[in-house]
C-alpha cells in the first residue's frame, strides 16, 4: 500500500467541460514543485475535493500543463488603499 501524501484541495472545469484544473496540497509538509495541474479530454482524472493520493497516482496521470500558484500579497503595496466613496 502506498502512502497518500497529496490531497486535492479543489478542481475546476472550463465552460465547455472538456478541461479540468486541479489544485493539490502536500499532507506531509513537503513543498510541491507544482501544485496546479491542467488536464483535457479523456485524460481528466475527475478527482473530488478532499481525495487523498499517492505521488505515484499523480505521476500516472497525463496533464498538459503544470504550474505553481503564486501568492498575491507581494503584488499589493503596503501604502495602497481603496477609497470608500
MOPAC internal coordinates of N, CA, C and O (Angstrom, degrees):
PM7 1SCF
backbone

  N    0.0000 0     0.00 0     0.00 0    0    0    0
  C    1.4513 1     0.00 0     0.00 0    1    0    0
  C    1.5312 1   109.22 1     0.00 0    2    1    0
  O    1.2310 1   120.28 1   -46.38 1    3    2    1
  N    1.3168 1   117.08 1   133.62 1    3    2    1
  C    1.4573 1   121.09 1  -179.35 1    5    3    2
  C    1.5204 1   110.46 1   -92.22 1    6    5    3
  O    1.2310 1   121.67 1   -28.54 1    7    6    5
  N    1.3358 1   114.40 1   151.46 1    7    6    5
  C    1.4640 1   119.70 1   179.56 1    9    7    6
  C    1.5175 1   110.36 1   -73.51 1   10    9    7
  O    1.2310 1   120.75 1   -45.55 1   11   10    9
  N    1.3245 1   116.17 1   134.45 1   11   10    9
  C    1.4656 1   122.82 1   177.00 1   13   11   10
  C    1.5241 1   106.97 1   -90.98 1   14   13   11
  O    1.2310 1   120.47 1   -85.41 1   15   14   13
  N    1.3439 1   116.71 1    94.59 1   15   14   13
  C    1.4640 1   121.46 1  -174.01 1   17   15   14
  C    1.5202 1   113.72 1  -110.28 1   18   17   15
  O    1.2310 1   120.32 1  -173.88 1   19   18   17
  N    1.3387 1   117.00 1     6.12 1   19   18   17
  C    1.4659 1   121.15 1  -178.93 1   21   19   18
  C    1.5285 1   108.23 1  -130.81 1   22   21   19
  O    1.2310 1   121.26 1   -38.96 1   23   22   21
  N    1.3245 1   115.19 1   141.04 1   23   22   21
  C    1.4671 1   120.50 1  -178.22 1   25   23   22
  C    1.5225 1   109.86 1  -124.54 1   26   25   23
  O    1.2310 1   120.47 1   -39.14 1   27   26   25
  N    1.3287 1   116.70 1   140.86 1   27   26   25
  C    1.4594 1   121.91 1   174.48 1   29   27   26
  C    1.5324 1   107.21 1   -79.87 1   30   29   27
  O    1.2310 1   120.75 1   -67.24 1   31   30   29
  N    1.3340 1   116.17 1   112.76 1   31   30   29
  C    1.4620 1   120.95 1   179.87 1   33   31   30
  C    1.5178 1   109.81 1   -78.60 1   34   33   31
  O    1.2310 1   120.48 1   135.62 1   35   34   33
  N    1.3297 1   116.69 1   -44.38 1   35   34   33
  C    1.4561 1   121.43 1  -179.94 1   37   35   34
  C    1.5255 1   109.21 1  -163.44 1   38   37   35
  O    1.2310 1   120.66 1   -13.43 1   39   38   37
  N    1.3058 1   116.34 1   166.57 1   39   38   37
  C    1.4579 1   120.96 1   174.28 1   41   39   38
  C    1.5161 1   108.53 1  -151.88 1   42   41   39
  O    1.2310 1   121.29 1   -28.55 1   43   42   41
  N    1.3232 1   115.13 1   151.45 1   43   42   41
  C    1.4484 1   122.01 1  -177.37 1   45   43   42
  C    1.5166 1   109.12 1  -134.60 1   46   45   43
  O    1.2310 1   120.92 1   -29.26 1   47   46   45
  N    1.3306 1   115.84 1   150.74 1   47   46   45
  C    1.4615 1   122.38 1   174.26 1   49   47   46
  C    1.5159 1   108.55 1  -114.38 1   50   49   47
  O    1.2310 1   120.37 1   -29.79 1   51   50   49
  N    1.3228 1   116.89 1   150.21 1   51   50   49
  C    1.4659 1   119.68 1   174.53 1   53   51   50
  C    1.5282 1   108.97 1   -75.47 1   54   53   51
  O    1.2310 1   120.72 1    -7.04 1   55   54   53
  N    1.3213 1   116.23 1   172.96 1   55   54   53
  C    1.4683 1   121.60 1  -176.22 1   57   55   54
  C    1.5252 1   111.59 1   -59.04 1   58   57   55
  O    1.2310 1   120.31 1   138.83 1   59   58   57
  N    1.3123 1   117.01 1   -41.17 1   59   58   57
  C    1.4642 1   120.86 1  -178.90 1   61   59   58
  C    1.5354 1   112.23 1   -73.80 1   62   61   59
  O    1.2310 1   120.28 1   162.83 1   63   62   61
  N    1.3385 1   117.07 1   -17.17 1   63   62   61
  C    1.4519 1   120.98 1   179.74 1   65   63   62
  C    1.5106 1   115.06 1    79.41 1   66   65   63
  O    1.2310 1   120.11 1  -167.55 1   67   66   65
  N    1.3445 1   117.40 1    12.45 1   67   66   65
  C    1.4643 1   119.56 1  -177.62 1   69   67   66
  C    1.5265 1   113.37 1  -104.10 1   70   69   67
  O    1.2310 1   119.98 1  -177.34 1   71   70   69
  N    1.3309 1   117.65 1     2.66 1   71   70   69
  C    1.4670 1   121.46 1   176.59 1   73   71   70
  C    1.5258 1   109.04 1  -137.41 1   74   73   71
  O    1.2310 1   121.12 1   -32.99 1   75   74   73
  N    1.3250 1   115.46 1   147.01 1   75   74   73
  C    1.4592 1   121.59 1  -178.54 1   77   75   74
  C    1.5278 1   108.95 1  -132.38 1   78   77   75
  O    1.2310 1   120.66 1   -43.22 1   79   78   77
  N    1.3306 1   116.34 1   136.78 1   79   78   77
  C    1.4600 1   122.57 1   174.43 1   81   79   78
  C    1.5256 1   106.85 1  -112.52 1   82   81   79
  O    1.2310 1   120.48 1   -49.37 1   83   82   81
  N    1.3296 1   116.70 1   130.63 1   83   82   81
  C    1.4610 1   121.89 1  -176.36 1   85   83   82
  C    1.5256 1   109.14 1  -120.77 1   86   85   83
  O    1.2310 1   120.66 1   -49.86 1   87   86   85
  N    1.3364 1   116.34 1   130.14 1   87   86   85
  C    1.4665 1   122.87 1   175.76 1   89   87   86
  C    1.5204 1   108.14 1  -102.65 1   90   89   87
  O    1.2310 1   120.63 1   -58.02 1   91   90   89
  N    1.3431 1   116.41 1   121.98 1   91   90   89
  C    1.4594 1   122.02 1  -177.82 1   93   91   90
  C    1.5236 1   111.05 1  -111.57 1   94   93   91
  O    1.2310 1   120.67 1   -23.96 1   95   94   93
  N    1.3381 1   116.33 1   156.04 1   95   94   93
  C    1.4637 1   122.88 1   179.66 1   97   95   94
  C    1.5260 1   108.75 1  -138.64 1   98   97   95
  O    1.2310 1   120.73 1   -39.95 1   99   98   97
  N    1.3233 1   116.21 1   140.05 1   99   98   97
  C    1.4567 1   121.04 1   177.59 1  101   99   98
  C    1.5252 1   109.32 1   -78.32 1  102  101   99
  O    1.2310 1   120.41 1   -42.13 1  103  102  101
  N    1.3236 1   116.82 1   137.87 1  103  102  101
  C    1.4635 1   121.41 1   178.82 1  105  103  102
  C    1.5273 1   112.57 1   -97.28 1  106  105  103
  O    1.2310 1   120.43 1   168.39 1  107  106  105
  N    1.3240 1   116.78 1   -11.61 1  107  106  105
  C    1.4681 1   119.38 1  -176.67 1  109  107  106
  C    1.5294 1   113.37 1  -106.86 1  110  109  107
  O    1.2310 1   120.03 1  -165.72 1  111  110  109
  N    1.3220 1   117.55 1    14.28 1  111  110  109
  C    1.4613 1   121.15 1   175.60 1  113  111  110
  C    1.5126 1   115.50 1    88.63 1  114  113  111
  O    1.2310 1   120.02 1   168.05 1  115  114  113
  N    1.3175 1   117.57 1   -11.95 1  115  114  113
  C    1.4636 1   119.67 1   178.09 1  117  115  114
  C    1.5219 1   109.51 1   -76.29 1  118  117  115
  O    1.2310 1   120.50 1   -35.12 1  119  118  117
  N    1.3225 1   116.65 1   144.88 1  119  118  117
  C    1.4603 1   120.80 1   178.12 1  121  119  118
  C    1.5203 1   109.51 1   -83.82 1  122  121  119
  O    1.2310 1   120.75 1   -46.91 1  123  122  121
  N    1.3218 1   116.18 1   133.09 1  123  122  121
  C    1.4582 1   120.58 1   177.36 1  125  123  122
  C    1.5275 1   109.04 1   -80.11 1  126  125  123
  O    1.2310 1   120.19 1   -40.63 1  127  126  125
  N    1.3204 1   117.24 1   139.37 1  127  126  125
  C    1.4642 1   121.54 1   177.45 1  129  127  126
  C    1.5233 1   109.10 1   -61.41 1  130  129  127
  O    1.2310 1   120.42 1   133.26 1  131  130  129
  N    1.3142 1   116.80 1   -46.74 1  131  130  129
  C    1.4700 1   123.55 1   175.39 1  133  131  130
  C    1.5250 1   107.37 1  -129.75 1  134  133  131
  O    1.2310 1   120.81 1   -36.69 1  135  134  133
  N    1.3425 1   116.05 1   143.31 1  135  134  133
  C    1.4570 1   117.84 1   179.66 1  137  135  134
  C    1.5356 1   113.69 1  -127.99 1  138  137  135
  O    1.2310 1   120.08 1   178.64 1  139  138  137
  N    1.3192 1   117.45 1    -1.36 1  139  138  137
  C    1.4658 1   121.65 1   173.61 1  141  139  138
  C    1.5244 1   108.50 1  -113.78 1  142  141  139
  O    1.2310 1   120.63 1   -54.06 1  143  142  141
  N    1.3279 1   116.41 1   125.94 1  143  142  141
  C    1.4608 1   121.42 1  -176.96 1  145  143  142
  C    1.5238 1   109.43 1  -125.15 1  146  145  143
  O    1.2310 1   120.21 1   -47.79 1  147  146  145
  N    1.3221 1   117.20 1   132.21 1  147  146  145
  C    1.4644 1   123.84 1   179.15 1  149  147  146
  C    1.5261 1   108.95 1  -104.33 1  150  149  147
  O    1.2310 1   120.61 1   -48.85 1  151  150  149
  N    1.3249 1   116.45 1   131.15 1  151  150  149
  C    1.4606 1   122.70 1   177.99 1  153  151  150
  C    1.5237 1   108.98 1  -127.94 1  154  153  151
  O    1.2310 1   120.61 1   -29.40 1  155  154  153
  N    1.3243 1   116.45 1   150.60 1  155  154  153
  C    1.4702 1   119.31 1   178.00 1  157  155  154
  C    1.5156 1   110.26 1  -136.89 1  158  157  155
  O    1.2310 1   121.52 1   -20.72 1  159  158  157
  N    1.3357 1   114.70 1   159.28 1  159  158  157
  C    1.4554 1   121.58 1   174.38 1  161  159  158
  C    1.5115 1   114.24 1    54.25 1  162  161  159
  O    1.2310 1   121.02 1    46.20 1  163  162  161
  N    1.3153 1   115.65 1  -133.80 1  163  162  161
  C    1.4618 1   121.65 1  -177.74 1  165  163  162
  C    1.5230 1   113.23 1   -74.55 1  166  165  163
  O    1.2310 1   120.01 1   173.67 1  167  166  165
  N    1.3223 1   117.58 1    -6.33 1  167  166  165
  C    1.4676 1   121.51 1  -179.29 1  169  167  166
  C    1.5300 1   112.38 1   -84.87 1  170  169  167
  O    1.2310 1   119.89 1   173.97 1  171  170  169
  N    1.3358 1   117.82 1    -6.03 1  171  170  169
  C    1.4599 1   120.96 1  -178.49 1  173  171  170
  C    1.5242 1   110.36 1   -65.67 1  174  173  171
  O    1.2310 1   119.63 1   -49.99 1  175  174  173
  N    1.3392 1   118.30 1   130.01 1  175  174  173
  C    1.4621 1   120.61 1  -177.07 1  177  175  174
  C    1.5362 1   114.09 1   -81.27 1  178  177  175
  O    1.2310 1   119.22 1   159.76 1  179  178  177
  N    1.3364 1   119.09 1   -20.24 1  179  178  177
  C    1.4634 1   123.45 1  -178.48 1  181  179  178
  C    1.5326 1   112.49 1    55.06 1  182  181  179
  O    1.2310 1   120.32 1  -139.96 1  183  182  181
  N    1.3371 1   116.99 1    40.04 1  183  182  181
  C    1.4567 1   120.37 1   176.06 1  185  183  182
  C    1.5208 1   109.51 1   -74.31 1  186  185  183
  O    1.2310 1   120.33 1   -38.44 1  187  186  185
  N    1.3095 1   116.97 1   141.56 1  187  186  185
  C    1.4551 1   121.79 1   176.05 1  189  187  186
  C    1.5143 1   110.67 1   -86.06 1  190  189  187
  O    1.2310 1   120.45 1   -23.39 1  191  190  189
  N    1.3315 1   116.75 1   156.61 1  191  190  189
  C    1.4619 1   121.80 1   175.10 1  193  191  190
  C    1.5269 1   107.86 1   -58.71 1  194  193  191
  O    1.2310 1   121.02 1   -46.67 1  195  194  193
  N    1.3400 1   115.66 1   133.33 1  195  194  193
  C    1.4569 1   121.24 1   179.86 1  197  195  194
  C    1.5133 1   114.54 1    93.00 1  198  197  195
  O    1.2310 1   119.51 1   172.30 1  199  198  197
  N    1.3209 1   118.53 1    -7.70 1  199  198  197
  C    1.4623 1   121.66 1   178.64 1  201  199  198
  C    1.5203 1   109.73 1   -62.83 1  202  201  199
  O    1.2310 1   120.18 1   -47.61 1  203  202  201
  N    1.3263 1   117.25 1   132.39 1  203  202  201
  C    1.4633 1   122.03 1   177.36 1  205  203  202
  C    1.5187 1   108.74 1   -99.74 1  206  205  203
  O    1.2310 1   121.38 1   -44.93 1  207  206  205
  N    1.3413 1   114.97 1   135.07 1  207  206  205
  C    1.4583 1   121.65 1  -174.24 1  209  207  206
  C    1.5206 1   111.12 1  -130.61 1  210  209  207
  O    1.2310 1   121.07 1   -23.08 1  211  210  209
  N    1.3102 1   115.56 1   156.92 1  211  210  209
  C    1.4630 1   120.57 1   171.19 1  213  211  210
  C    1.5324 1   108.00 1   -92.08 1  214  213  211
  O    1.2310 1   120.60 1   -15.80 1  215  214  213
  N    1.3074 1   116.45 1   164.20 1  215  214  213
  C    1.4625 1   121.41 1   177.26 1  217  215  214
  C    1.5277 1   109.41 1   -60.12 1  218  217  215
  O    1.2310 1   120.45 1   139.94 1  219  218  217
  N    1.3224 1   116.75 1   -40.06 1  219  218  217
  C    1.4673 1   120.72 1   179.62 1  221  219  218
  C    1.5241 1   112.30 1   -63.12 1  222  221  219
  O    1.2310 1   120.21 1   143.17 1  223  222  221
  N    1.3296 1   117.21 1   -36.83 1  223  222  221
  C    1.4681 1   120.44 1   178.78 1  225  223  222
  C    1.5262 1   110.98 1   -65.96 1  226  225  223
  O    1.2310 1   120.19 1   141.72 1  227  226  225
  N    1.3276 1   117.24 1   -38.28 1  227  226  225
  C    1.4633 1   120.82 1   178.17 1  229  227  226
  C    1.5244 1   109.85 1   -69.56 1  230  229  227
  O    1.2310 1   120.29 1   136.08 1  231  230  229
  N    1.3257 1   117.04 1   -43.92 1  231  230  229
  C    1.4634 1   120.91 1   179.96 1  233  231  230
  C    1.5228 1   112.36 1   -64.28 1  234  233  231
  O    1.2310 1   119.99 1   153.71 1  235  234  233
  N    1.3176 1   117.63 1   -26.29 1  235  234  233
  C    1.4640 1   121.21 1  -178.39 1  237  235  234
  C    1.5338 1   112.10 1   -73.61 1  238  237  235
  O    1.2310 1   119.84 1   165.17 1  239  238  237
  N    1.3255 1   117.92 1   -14.83 1  239  238  237
  C    1.4639 1   120.48 1   179.29 1  241  239  238
  C    1.5166 1   110.00 1   -84.18 1  242  241  239
  O    1.2310 1   120.72 1   -16.79 1  243  242  241
  N    1.3269 1   116.22 1   163.21 1  243  242  241
  C    1.4630 1   121.35 1  -178.29 1  245  243  242
  C    1.5217 1   109.53 1  -120.24 1  246  245  243
  O    1.2310 1   121.22 1   -92.41 1  247  246  245
  N    1.3320 1   115.28 1    87.59 1  247  246  245
  C    1.4662 1   118.81 1   176.77 1  249  247  246
  C    1.5260 1   108.79 1   -85.42 1  250  249  247
  O    1.2310 1   120.68 1   -22.83 1  251  250  249
  N    1.3397 1   116.30 1   157.17 1  251  250  249
  C    1.4611 1   118.77 1   178.29 1  253  251  250
  C    1.5131 1   112.03 1  -101.19 1  254  253  251
  O    1.2310 1   120.06 1   173.78 1  255  254  253
  N    1.3433 1   117.49 1    -6.22 1  255  254  253
  C    1.4597 1   120.51 1   178.32 1  257  255  254
  C    1.5286 1   108.93 1  -156.96 1  258  257  255
  O    1.2310 1   120.96 1   -35.99 1  259  258  257
  N    1.3461 1   115.77 1   144.01 1  259  258  257
  C    1.4652 1   122.10 1   175.23 1  261  259  258
  C    1.5179 1   108.15 1  -135.37 1  262  261  259
  O    1.2310 1   120.31 1   -41.72 1  263  262  261
  N    1.3125 1   117.01 1   138.28 1  263  262  261
  C    1.4664 1   120.97 1   174.81 1  265  263  262
  C    1.5184 1   109.67 1  -145.35 1  266  265  263
  O    1.2310 1   121.26 1    -8.04 1  267  266  265
  N    1.2892 1   115.20 1   171.96 1  267  266  265
  C    1.4633 1   122.86 1   176.61 1  269  267  266
  C    1.5235 1   107.70 1  -110.32 1  270  269  267
  O    1.2310 1   120.09 1   -48.88 1  271  270  269
  N    1.3306 1   117.43 1   131.12 1  271  270  269
  C    1.4608 1   119.44 1   176.88 1  273  271  270
  C    1.5176 1   109.27 1   -67.60 1  274  273  271
  O    1.2310 1   120.82 1   -32.54 1  275  274  273
  N    1.3058 1   116.03 1   147.46 1  275  274  273
  C    1.4581 1   122.02 1  -179.69 1  277  275  274
  C    1.5221 1   109.37 1  -117.53 1  278  277  275
  O    1.2310 1   119.82 1   -44.62 1  279  278  277
  N    1.3395 1   117.94 1   135.38 1  279  278  277
  C    1.4611 1   119.37 1   177.36 1  281  279  278
  C    1.5246 1   110.70 1   -67.40 1  282  281  279
  O    1.2310 1   120.61 1   -29.92 1  283  282  281
  N    1.3218 1   116.44 1   150.08 1  283  282  281
  C    1.4658 1   120.55 1  -179.61 1  285  283  282
  C    1.5236 1   112.66 1   -89.45 1  286  285  283
  O    1.2310 1   119.33 1   165.72 1  287  286  285
  N    1.3120 1   118.89 1   -14.28 1  287  286  285
  C    1.4552 1   121.48 1  -175.66 1  289  287  286
  C    1.5291 1   114.19 1   -55.50 1  290  289  287
  O    1.2310 1   118.51 1   136.88 1  291  290  289
  N    1.3445 1   120.45 1   -43.12 1  291  290  289
  C    1.4655 1   119.68 1  -179.58 1  293  291  290
  C    1.5285 1   113.13 1   -62.77 1  294  293  291
  O    1.2310 1   119.63 1   159.12 1  295  294  293
  N    1.3187 1   118.31 1   -20.88 1  295  294  293
  C    1.4568 1   121.74 1  -178.93 1  297  295  294
  C    1.5253 1   113.29 1   -80.74 1  298  297  295
  O    1.2310 1   120.03 1   166.85 1  299  298  297
  N    1.3332 1   117.55 1   -13.15 1  299  298  297
  C    1.4660 1   121.23 1  -176.54 1  301  299  298
  C    1.5242 1   108.86 1  -105.93 1  302  301  299
  O    1.2310 1   119.77 1   -65.12 1  303  302  301
  N    1.3425 1   118.05 1   114.88 1  303  302  301
  C    1.4647 1   119.95 1   179.35 1  305  303  302
  C    1.5253 1   111.71 1   -66.29 1  306  305  303
  O    1.2310 1   120.71 1   -28.63 1  307  306  305
  N    1.3385 1   116.25 1   151.37 1  307  306  305
  C    1.4628 1   121.71 1  -179.28 1  309  307  306
  C    1.5233 1   112.22 1   -64.99 1  310  309  307
  O    1.2310 1   119.93 1   151.41 1  311  310  309
  N    1.3292 1   117.74 1   -28.59 1  311  310  309
  C    1.4632 1   120.40 1  -176.66 1  313  311  310
  C    1.5312 1   112.09 1   -93.22 1  314  313  311
  O    1.2310 1   120.00 1  -166.93 1  315  314  313
  N    1.3149 1   117.60 1    13.07 1  315  314  313
  C    1.4578 1   121.68 1  -178.92 1  317  315  314
  C    1.5217 1   109.32 1   -83.64 1  318  317  315
  O    1.2310 1   120.27 1   -41.90 1  319  318  317
  N    1.3273 1   117.09 1   138.10 1  319  318  317
  C    1.4630 1   120.97 1   175.37 1  321  319  318
  C    1.5233 1   109.04 1  -143.17 1  322  321  319
  O    1.2310 1   120.83 1   -17.75 1  323  322  321
  N    1.3038 1   116.02 1   162.25 1  323  322  321
  C    1.4525 1   121.08 1   179.62 1  325  323  322
  C    1.5155 1   108.42 1  -117.18 1  326  325  323
  O    1.2310 1   120.63 1   -48.27 1  327  326  325
  N    1.3090 1   116.40 1   131.73 1  327  326  325
  C    1.4602 1   121.09 1   177.93 1  329  327  326
  C    1.5235 1   109.16 1   -68.74 1  330  329  327
  O    1.2310 1   120.28 1   -40.91 1  331  330  329
  N    1.3173 1   117.07 1   139.09 1  331  330  329
  C    1.4566 1   121.82 1  -178.82 1  333  331  330
  C    1.5256 1   111.99 1   -92.91 1  334  333  331
  O    1.2310 1   119.84 1  -177.71 1  335  334  333
  N    1.3202 1   117.91 1     2.29 1  335  334  333
  C    1.4710 1   121.66 1  -177.65 1  337  335  334
  C    1.4996 1   110.10 1   -98.47 1  338  337  335
  O    1.2310 1   120.10 1   180.00 1  339  338  337

